[in-house]
Amino acid sequence: MKFELTINTDNAAFGETAQERNAEVVRIMQYIATRLEKEPLQVIFGAVDHNGNIVGAAVFLEGDIQ
């Protein structure tokens, strides 16, 4: 089994600088981590930016890491 996280950083919530983009990615990853702690058997989580847009997903997948 593997865990895959995909985030599309092409919208305004990710700012105009690398620092702003990184901060939003960290915020989303912290949100995903908190949800995993509370709901460990959940299969898929939507990745939502601070504007409320779905920008990706975190999912558990069967199979080997490639």
PDB file of N, CA, C and O in Angstrom, chain B, residues numbered from 101:
ATOM      1  N   MET B 101       0.851  -1.170   0.000  1.00  0.00           N
ATOM      2  CA  MET B 101       0.000   0.000   0.000  1.00  0.00           C
ATOM      3  C   MET B 101       0.895   1.231   0.000  1.00  0.00           C
ATOM      4  O   MET B 101       1.989   1.225   0.565  1.00  0.00           O
ATOM      5  N   LYS B 102       0.406   2.287  -0.647  1.00  0.00           N
ATOM      6  CA  LYS B 102       1.145   3.545  -0.626  1.00  0.00           C
ATOM      7  C   LYS B 102       0.181   4.695  -0.368  1.00  0.00           C
ATOM      8  O   LYS B 102      -1.027   4.567  -0.571  1.00  0.00           O
ATOM      9  N   PHE B 103       0.724   5.807   0.077  1.00  0.00           N
ATOM     10  CA  PHE B 103      -0.031   7.023   0.321  1.00  0.00           C
ATOM     11  C   PHE B 103       0.424   8.040  -0.706  1.00  0.00           C
ATOM     12  O   PHE B 103       1.620   8.292  -0.845  1.00  0.00           O
ATOM     13  N   GLU B 104      -0.520   8.626  -1.424  1.00  0.00           N
ATOM     14  CA  GLU B 104      -0.181   9.591  -2.459  1.00  0.00           C
ATOM     15  C   GLU B 104      -0.903  10.909  -2.195  1.00  0.00           C
ATOM     16  O   GLU B 104      -2.103  10.926  -1.922  1.00  0.00           O
ATOM     17  N   LEU B 105      -0.163  12.004  -2.277  1.00  0.00           N
ATOM     18  CA  LEU B 105      -0.723  13.338  -2.090  1.00  0.00           C
ATOM     19  C   LEU B 105      -0.429  14.143  -3.348  1.00  0.00           C
ATOM     20  O   LEU B 105       0.722  14.249  -3.773  1.00  0.00           O
ATOM     21  N   THR B 106      -1.476  14.709  -3.940  1.00  0.00           N
ATOM     22  CA  THR B 106      -1.333  15.549  -5.120  1.00  0.00           C
ATOM     23  C   THR B 106      -1.959  16.898  -4.815  1.00  0.00           C
ATOM     24  O   THR B 106      -3.092  16.974  -4.341  1.00  0.00           O
ATOM     25  N   ILE B 107      -1.207  17.975  -5.094  1.00  0.00           N
ATOM     26  CA  ILE B 107      -1.705  19.328  -4.878  1.00  0.00           C
ATOM     27  C   ILE B 107      -1.393  20.157  -6.121  1.00  0.00           C
ATOM     28  O   ILE B 107      -0.238  20.236  -6.541  1.00  0.00           O
ATOM     29  N   ASN B 108      -2.409  20.770  -6.704  1.00  0.00           N
ATOM     30  CA  ASN B 108      -2.238  21.682  -7.830  1.00  0.00           C
ATOM     31  C   ASN B 108      -2.043  23.080  -7.249  1.00  0.00           C
ATOM     32  O   ASN B 108      -2.930  23.601  -6.574  1.00  0.00           O
ATOM     33  N   THR B 109      -0.901  23.680  -7.506  1.00  0.00           N
ATOM     34  CA  THR B 109      -0.562  24.974  -6.907  1.00  0.00           C
ATOM     35  C   THR B 109      -0.717  26.138  -7.887  1.00  0.00           C
ATOM     36  O   THR B 109      -0.047  27.162  -7.748  1.00  0.00           O
ATOM     37  N   ASP B 110      -1.588  25.983  -8.866  1.00  0.00           N
ATOM     38  CA  ASP B 110      -1.721  26.988  -9.924  1.00  0.00           C
ATOM     39  C   ASP B 110      -2.750  28.084  -9.653  1.00  0.00           C
ATOM     40  O   ASP B 110      -3.043  28.865 -10.558  1.00  0.00           O
ATOM     41  N   ASN B 111      -3.307  28.174  -8.451  1.00  0.00           N
ATOM     42  CA  ASN B 111      -4.310  29.220  -8.240  1.00  0.00           C
ATOM     43  C   ASN B 111      -3.821  30.273  -7.242  1.00  0.00           C
ATOM     44  O   ASN B 111      -2.736  30.150  -6.674  1.00  0.00           O
ATOM     45  N   ALA B 112      -4.634  31.302  -7.041  1.00  0.00           N
ATOM     46  CA  ALA B 112      -4.250  32.471  -6.252  1.00  0.00           C
ATOM     47  C   ALA B 112      -3.913  32.160  -4.800  1.00  0.00           C
ATOM     48  O   ALA B 112      -3.122  32.883  -4.194  1.00  0.00           O
ATOM     49  N   ALA B 113      -4.479  31.123  -4.232  1.00  0.00           N
ATOM     50  CA  ALA B 113      -4.229  30.802  -2.824  1.00  0.00           C
ATOM     51  C   ALA B 113      -2.763  30.502  -2.542  1.00  0.00           C
ATOM     52  O   ALA B 113      -2.329  30.567  -1.391  1.00  0.00           O
ATOM     53  N   PHE B 114      -2.000  30.176  -3.574  1.00  0.00           N
ATOM     54  CA  PHE B 114      -0.598  29.814  -3.390  1.00  0.00           C
ATOM     55  C   PHE B 114       0.343  31.009  -3.562  1.00  0.00           C
ATOM     56  O   PHE B 114       1.564  30.852  -3.557  1.00  0.00           O
ATOM     57  N   GLY B 115      -0.232  32.197  -3.714  1.00  0.00           N
ATOM     58  CA  GLY B 115       0.550  33.424  -3.740  1.00  0.00           C
ATOM     59  C   GLY B 115       1.391  33.594  -4.987  1.00  0.00           C
ATOM     60  O   GLY B 115       1.207  32.922  -6.002  1.00  0.00           O
ATOM     61  N   GLU B 116       2.333  34.537  -4.861  1.00  0.00           N
ATOM     62  CA  GLU B 116       3.180  34.882  -5.998  1.00  0.00           C
ATOM     63  C   GLU B 116       4.645  34.537  -5.778  1.00  0.00           C
ATOM     64  O   GLU B 116       5.449  34.633  -6.705  1.00  0.00           O
ATOM     65  N   THR B 117       4.999  34.136  -4.563  1.00  0.00           N
ATOM     66  CA  THR B 117       6.401  33.807  -4.276  1.00  0.00           C
ATOM     67  C   THR B 117       6.521  32.350  -3.829  1.00  0.00           C
ATOM     68  O   THR B 117       5.538  31.710  -3.456  1.00  0.00           O
ATOM     69  N   ALA B 118       7.729  31.859  -3.879  1.00  0.00           N
ATOM     70  CA  ALA B 118       7.975  30.495  -3.418  1.00  0.00           C
ATOM     71  C   ALA B 118       7.619  30.352  -1.940  1.00  0.00           C
ATOM     72  O   ALA B 118       7.104  29.312  -1.529  1.00  0.00           O
ATOM     73  N   GLN B 119       7.885  31.373  -1.145  1.00  0.00           N
ATOM     74  CA  GLN B 119       7.572  31.324   0.290  1.00  0.00           C
ATOM     75  C   GLN B 119       6.062  31.216   0.512  1.00  0.00           C
ATOM     76  O   GLN B 119       5.623  30.435   1.357  1.00  0.00           O
ATOM     77  N   GLU B 120       5.265  31.982  -0.225  1.00  0.00           N
ATOM     78  CA  GLU B 120       3.810  31.916  -0.091  1.00  0.00           C
ATOM     79  C   GLU B 120       3.286  30.554  -0.541  1.00  0.00           C
ATOM     80  O   GLU B 120       2.411  29.974   0.102  1.00  0.00           O
ATOM     81  N   ARG B 121       3.825  30.050  -1.649  1.00  0.00           N
ATOM     82  CA  ARG B 121       3.418  28.730  -2.145  1.00  0.00           C
ATOM     83  C   ARG B 121       3.741  27.658  -1.119  1.00  0.00           C
ATOM     84  O   ARG B 121       2.901  26.817  -0.802  1.00  0.00           O
ATOM     85  N   ASN B 122       4.950  27.693  -0.609  1.00  0.00           N
ATOM     86  CA  ASN B 122       5.365  26.689   0.364  1.00  0.00           C
ATOM     87  C   ASN B 122       4.511  26.732   1.621  1.00  0.00           C
ATOM     88  O   ASN B 122       4.155  25.689   2.169  1.00  0.00           O
ATOM     89  N   ALA B 123       4.179  27.940   2.081  1.00  0.00           N
ATOM     90  CA  ALA B 123       3.361  28.082   3.290  1.00  0.00           C
ATOM     91  C   ALA B 123       1.980  27.456   3.080  1.00  0.00           C
ATOM     92  O   ALA B 123       1.454  26.807   3.984  1.00  0.00           O
ATOM     93  N   GLU B 124       1.395  27.642   1.909  1.00  0.00           N
ATOM     94  CA  GLU B 124       0.070  27.063   1.653  1.00  0.00           C
ATOM     95  C   GLU B 124       0.153  25.542   1.535  1.00  0.00           C
ATOM     96  O   GLU B 124      -0.741  24.838   2.004  1.00  0.00           O
ATOM     97  N   VAL B 125       1.207  25.032   0.918  1.00  0.00           N
ATOM     98  CA  VAL B 125       1.392  23.572   0.833  1.00  0.00           C
ATOM     99  C   VAL B 125       1.548  22.994   2.239  1.00  0.00           C
ATOM    100  O   VAL B 125       0.953  21.961   2.544  1.00  0.00           O
ATOM    101  N   VAL B 126       2.316  23.623   3.078  1.00  0.00           N
ATOM    102  CA  VAL B 126       2.492  23.164   4.461  1.00  0.00           C
ATOM    103  C   VAL B 126       1.162  23.173   5.194  1.00  0.00           C
ATOM    104  O   VAL B 126       0.849  22.222   5.911  1.00  0.00           O
ATOM    105  N   ARG B 127       0.365  24.239   5.025  1.00  0.00           N
ATOM    106  CA  ARG B 127      -0.932  24.324   5.684  1.00  0.00           C
ATOM    107  C   ARG B 127      -1.840  23.175   5.259  1.00  0.00           C
ATOM    108  O   ARG B 127      -2.524  22.578   6.091  1.00  0.00           O
ATOM    109  N   ILE B 128      -1.845  22.866   3.966  1.00  0.00           N
ATOM    110  CA  ILE B 128      -2.665  21.756   3.462  1.00  0.00           C
ATOM    111  C   ILE B 128      -2.161  20.430   4.016  1.00  0.00           C
ATOM    112  O   ILE B 128      -2.963  19.585   4.413  1.00  0.00           O
ATOM    113  N   MET B 129      -0.848  20.235   4.048  1.00  0.00           N
ATOM    114  CA  MET B 129      -0.293  18.985   4.574  1.00  0.00           C
ATOM    115  C   MET B 129      -0.610  18.824   6.063  1.00  0.00           C
ATOM    116  O   MET B 129      -0.883  17.714   6.519  1.00  0.00           O
ATOM    117  N   GLN B 130      -0.577  19.916   6.817  1.00  0.00           N
ATOM    118  CA  GLN B 130      -0.922  19.846   8.236  1.00  0.00           C
ATOM    119  C   GLN B 130      -2.394  19.474   8.407  1.00  0.00           C
ATOM    120  O   GLN B 130      -2.740  18.700   9.300  1.00  0.00           O
ATOM    121  N   TYR B 131      -3.252  20.018   7.563  1.00  0.00           N
ATOM    122  CA  TYR B 131      -4.671  19.679   7.593  1.00  0.00           C
ATOM    123  C   TYR B 131      -4.878  18.189   7.300  1.00  0.00           C
ATOM    124  O   TYR B 131      -5.645  17.518   7.991  1.00  0.00           O
ATOM    125  N   ILE B 132      -4.196  17.681   6.282  1.00  0.00           N
ATOM    126  CA  ILE B 132      -4.296  16.250   5.935  1.00  0.00           C
ATOM    127  C   ILE B 132      -3.808  15.399   7.106  1.00  0.00           C
ATOM    128  O   ILE B 132      -4.450  14.409   7.459  1.00  0.00           O
ATOM    129  N   ALA B 133      -2.680  15.774   7.712  1.00  0.00           N
ATOM    130  CA  ALA B 133      -2.134  15.016   8.843  1.00  0.00           C
ATOM    131  C   ALA B 133      -3.113  14.986  10.011  1.00  0.00           C
ATOM    132  O   ALA B 133      -3.293  13.942  10.640  1.00  0.00           O
ATOM    133  N   THR B 134      -3.747  16.117  10.309  1.00  0.00           N
ATOM    134  CA  THR B 134      -4.720  16.172  11.396  1.00  0.00           C
ATOM    135  C   THR B 134      -5.909  15.261  11.099  1.00  0.00           C
ATOM    136  O   THR B 134      -6.382  14.547  11.983  1.00  0.00           O
ATOM    137  N   ARG B 135      -6.389  15.284   9.868  1.00  0.00           N
ATOM    138  CA  ARG B 135      -7.519  14.409   9.503  1.00  0.00           C
ATOM    139  C   ARG B 135      -7.141  12.944   9.612  1.00  0.00           C
ATOM    140  O   ARG B 135      -7.952  12.131  10.056  1.00  0.00           O
ATOM    141  N   LEU B 136      -5.921  12.590   9.214  1.00  0.00           N
ATOM    142  CA  LEU B 136      -5.490  11.194   9.318  1.00  0.00           C
ATOM    143  C   LEU B 136      -5.434  10.737  10.767  1.00  0.00           C
ATOM    144  O   LEU B 136      -5.755   9.588  11.067  1.00  0.00           O
ATOM    145  N   GLU B 137      -5.028  11.628  11.670  1.00  0.00           N
ATOM    146  CA  GLU B 137      -5.002  11.280  13.086  1.00  0.00           C
ATOM    147  C   GLU B 137      -6.398  11.024  13.626  1.00  0.00           C
ATOM    148  O   GLU B 137      -6.589  10.147  14.468  1.00  0.00           O
ATOM    149  N   LYS B 138      -7.372  11.783  13.146  1.00  0.00           N
ATOM    150  CA  LYS B 138      -8.742  11.663  13.634  1.00  0.00           C
ATOM    151  C   LYS B 138      -9.525  10.567  12.921  1.00  0.00           C
ATOM    152  O   LYS B 138     -10.431   9.977  13.509  1.00  0.00           O
ATOM    153  N   GLU B 139      -9.192  10.290  11.674  1.00  0.00           N
ATOM    154  CA  GLU B 139      -9.943   9.346  10.846  1.00  0.00           C
ATOM    155  C   GLU B 139      -8.968   8.392  10.152  1.00  0.00           C
ATOM    156  O   GLU B 139      -8.846   8.431   8.928  1.00  0.00           O
ATOM    157  N   PRO B 140      -8.275   7.538  10.907  1.00  0.00           N
ATOM    158  CA  PRO B 140      -7.204   6.731  10.324  1.00  0.00           C
ATOM    159  C   PRO B 140      -7.637   5.729   9.265  1.00  0.00           C
ATOM    160  O   PRO B 140      -6.803   5.264   8.489  1.00  0.00           O
ATOM    161  N   LEU B 141      -8.915   5.386   9.215  1.00  0.00           N
ATOM    162  CA  LEU B 141      -9.351   4.406   8.224  1.00  0.00           C
ATOM    163  C   LEU B 141      -9.916   5.051   6.969  1.00  0.00           C
ATOM    164  O   LEU B 141     -10.313   4.349   6.039  1.00  0.00           O
ATOM    165  N   GLN B 142      -9.959   6.383   6.928  1.00  0.00           N
ATOM    166  CA  GLN B 142     -10.450   7.087   5.748  1.00  0.00           C
ATOM    167  C   GLN B 142      -9.564   6.762   4.546  1.00  0.00           C
ATOM    168  O   GLN B 142      -8.343   6.691   4.682  1.00  0.00           O
ATOM    169  N   VAL B 143     -10.155   6.568   3.394  1.00  0.00           N
ATOM    170  CA  VAL B 143      -9.414   6.175   2.197  1.00  0.00           C
ATOM    171  C   VAL B 143      -8.940   7.375   1.402  1.00  0.00           C
ATOM    172  O   VAL B 143      -7.813   7.364   0.905  1.00  0.00           O
ATOM    173  N   ILE B 144      -9.752   8.407   1.263  1.00  0.00           N
ATOM    174  CA  ILE B 144      -9.362   9.556   0.449  1.00  0.00           C
ATOM    175  C   ILE B 144      -9.774  10.857   1.136  1.00  0.00           C
ATOM    176  O   ILE B 144     -10.832  10.936   1.761  1.00  0.00           O
ATOM    177  N   PHE B 145      -8.930  11.861   1.012  1.00  0.00           N
ATOM    178  CA  PHE B 145      -9.186  13.188   1.560  1.00  0.00           C
ATOM    179  C   PHE B 145      -9.022  14.195   0.443  1.00  0.00           C
ATOM    180  O   PHE B 145      -8.099  14.075  -0.363  1.00  0.00           O
ATOM    181  N   GLY B 146      -9.889  15.178   0.374  1.00  0.00           N
ATOM    182  CA  GLY B 146      -9.688  16.279  -0.555  1.00  0.00           C
ATOM    183  C   GLY B 146      -8.678  17.255   0.017  1.00  0.00           C
ATOM    184  O   GLY B 146      -8.683  17.525   1.218  1.00  0.00           O
ATOM    185  N   ALA B 147      -7.811  17.784  -0.832  1.00  0.00           N
ATOM    186  CA  ALA B 147      -6.877  18.826  -0.435  1.00  0.00           C
ATOM    187  C   ALA B 147      -7.528  20.159  -0.786  1.00  0.00           C
ATOM    188  O   ALA B 147      -7.806  20.423  -1.955  1.00  0.00           O
ATOM    189  N   VAL B 148      -7.775  21.002   0.219  1.00  0.00           N
ATOM    190  CA  VAL B 148      -8.516  22.245   0.029  1.00  0.00           C
ATOM    191  C   VAL B 148      -7.613  23.427   0.382  1.00  0.00           C
ATOM    192  O   VAL B 148      -6.998  23.443   1.448  1.00  0.00           O
ATOM    193  N   ASP B 149      -7.532  24.424  -0.519  1.00  0.00           N
ATOM    194  CA  ASP B 149      -6.717  25.608  -0.235  1.00  0.00           C
ATOM    195  C   ASP B 149      -7.456  26.546   0.727  1.00  0.00           C
ATOM    196  O   ASP B 149      -8.612  26.301   1.070  1.00  0.00           O
ATOM    197  N   HIS B 150      -6.785  27.614   1.157  1.00  0.00           N
ATOM    198  CA  HIS B 150      -7.409  28.505   2.152  1.00  0.00           C
ATOM    199  C   HIS B 150      -8.566  29.317   1.577  1.00  0.00           C
ATOM    200  O   HIS B 150      -9.281  29.980   2.328  1.00  0.00           O
ATOM    201  N   ASN B 151      -8.762  29.278   0.263  1.00  0.00           N
ATOM    202  CA  ASN B 151      -9.927  29.914  -0.362  1.00  0.00           C
ATOM    203  C   ASN B 151     -11.115  28.960  -0.480  1.00  0.00           C
ATOM    204  O   ASN B 151     -12.188  29.347  -0.944  1.00  0.00           O
ATOM    205  N   GLY B 152     -10.914  27.705  -0.054  1.00  0.00           N
ATOM    206  CA  GLY B 152     -11.990  26.723  -0.102  1.00  0.00           C
ATOM    207  C   GLY B 152     -12.068  25.911  -1.386  1.00  0.00           C
ATOM    208  O   GLY B 152     -12.999  25.126  -1.570  1.00  0.00           O
ATOM    209  N   ASN B 153     -11.101  26.092  -2.271  1.00  0.00           N
ATOM    210  CA  ASN B 153     -11.081  25.338  -3.525  1.00  0.00           C
ATOM    211  C   ASN B 153     -10.430  23.972  -3.342  1.00  0.00           C
ATOM    212  O   ASN B 153      -9.420  23.852  -2.648  1.00  0.00           O
ATOM    213  N   ILE B 154     -11.001  22.951  -3.957  1.00  0.00           N
ATOM    214  CA  ILE B 154     -10.362  21.634  -3.955  1.00  0.00           C
ATOM    215  C   ILE B 154      -9.204  21.690  -4.945  1.00  0.00           C
ATOM    216  O   ILE B 154      -9.402  21.942  -6.134  1.00  0.00           O
ATOM    217  N   VAL B 155      -8.003  21.455  -4.445  1.00  0.00           N
ATOM    218  CA  VAL B 155      -6.799  21.581  -5.271  1.00  0.00           C
ATOM    219  C   VAL B 155      -6.023  20.274  -5.391  1.00  0.00           C
ATOM    220  O   VAL B 155      -4.929  20.254  -5.956  1.00  0.00           O
ATOM    221  N   GLY B 156      -6.576  19.189  -4.868  1.00  0.00           N
ATOM    222  CA  GLY B 156      -5.891  17.915  -4.956  1.00  0.00           C
ATOM    223  C   GLY B 156      -6.526  16.886  -4.055  1.00  0.00           C
ATOM    224  O   GLY B 156      -7.655  17.042  -3.591  1.00  0.00           O
ATOM    225  N   ALA B 157      -5.763  15.817  -3.815  1.00  0.00           N
ATOM    226  CA  ALA B 157      -6.285  14.727  -3.008  1.00  0.00           C
ATOM    227  C   ALA B 157      -5.149  13.959  -2.354  1.00  0.00           C
ATOM    228  O   ALA B 157      -4.020  13.920  -2.844  1.00  0.00           O
ATOM    229  N   ALA B 158      -5.492  13.351  -1.231  1.00  0.00           N
ATOM    230  CA  ALA B 158      -4.601  12.417  -0.548  1.00  0.00           C
ATOM    231  C   ALA B 158      -5.333  11.087  -0.539  1.00  0.00           C
ATOM    232  O   ALA B 158      -6.512  11.030  -0.190  1.00  0.00           O
ATOM    233  N   VAL B 159      -4.650  10.020  -0.916  1.00  0.00           N
ATOM    234  CA  VAL B 159      -5.327   8.742  -1.074  1.00  0.00           C
ATOM    235  C   VAL B 159      -4.391   7.588  -0.724  1.00  0.00           C
ATOM    236  O   VAL B 159      -3.189   7.642  -0.985  1.00  0.00           O
ATOM    237  N   PHE B 160      -4.958   6.557  -0.135  1.00  0.00           N
ATOM    238  CA  PHE B 160      -4.231   5.306   0.068  1.00  0.00           C
ATOM    239  C   PHE B 160      -4.498   4.422  -1.136  1.00  0.00           C
ATOM    240  O   PHE B 160      -5.647   4.261  -1.547  1.00  0.00           O
ATOM    241  N   LEU B 161      -3.445   3.848  -1.706  1.00  0.00           N
ATOM    242  CA  LEU B 161      -3.562   3.005  -2.896  1.00  0.00           C
ATOM    243  C   LEU B 161      -2.939   1.642  -2.641  1.00  0.00           C
ATOM    244  O   LEU B 161      -1.915   1.532  -1.966  1.00  0.00           O
ATOM    245  N   GLU B 162      -3.560   0.616  -3.181  1.00  0.00           N
ATOM    246  CA  GLU B 162      -2.978  -0.720  -3.127  1.00  0.00           C
ATOM    247  C   GLU B 162      -1.827  -0.789  -4.127  1.00  0.00           C
ATOM    248  O   GLU B 162      -1.839  -0.102  -5.148  1.00  0.00           O
ATOM    249  N   GLY B 163      -0.847  -1.612  -3.828  1.00  0.00           N
ATOM    250  CA  GLY B 163       0.252  -1.825  -4.777  1.00  0.00           C
ATOM    251  C   GLY B 163       1.552  -1.276  -4.269  1.00  0.00           C
ATOM    252  O   GLY B 163       1.619  -0.649  -3.212  1.00  0.00           O
ATOM    253  N   ASP B 164       2.596  -1.525  -5.047  1.00  0.00           N
ATOM    254  CA  ASP B 164       3.948  -1.118  -4.701  1.00  0.00           C
ATOM    255  C   ASP B 164       4.209   0.324  -5.112  1.00  0.00           C
ATOM    256  O   ASP B 164       3.538   0.869  -5.989  1.00  0.00           O
ATOM    257  N   ILE B 165       5.192   0.928  -4.464  1.00  0.00           N
ATOM    258  CA  ILE B 165       5.641   2.269  -4.845  1.00  0.00           C
ATOM    259  C   ILE B 165       6.441   2.154  -6.115  1.00  0.00           C
ATOM    260  O   ILE B 165       7.318   1.299  -6.237  1.00  0.00           O
ATOM    261  N   GLN B 166       6.138   3.008  -7.052  1.00  0.00           N
ATOM    262  CA  GLN B 166       6.872   2.989  -8.335  1.00  0.00           C
ATOM    263  C   GLN B 166       7.688   4.229  -8.501  1.00  0.00           C
ATOM    264  O   GLN B 166       8.369   4.390  -9.514  1.00  0.00           O
TER     265      GLN B 166
END
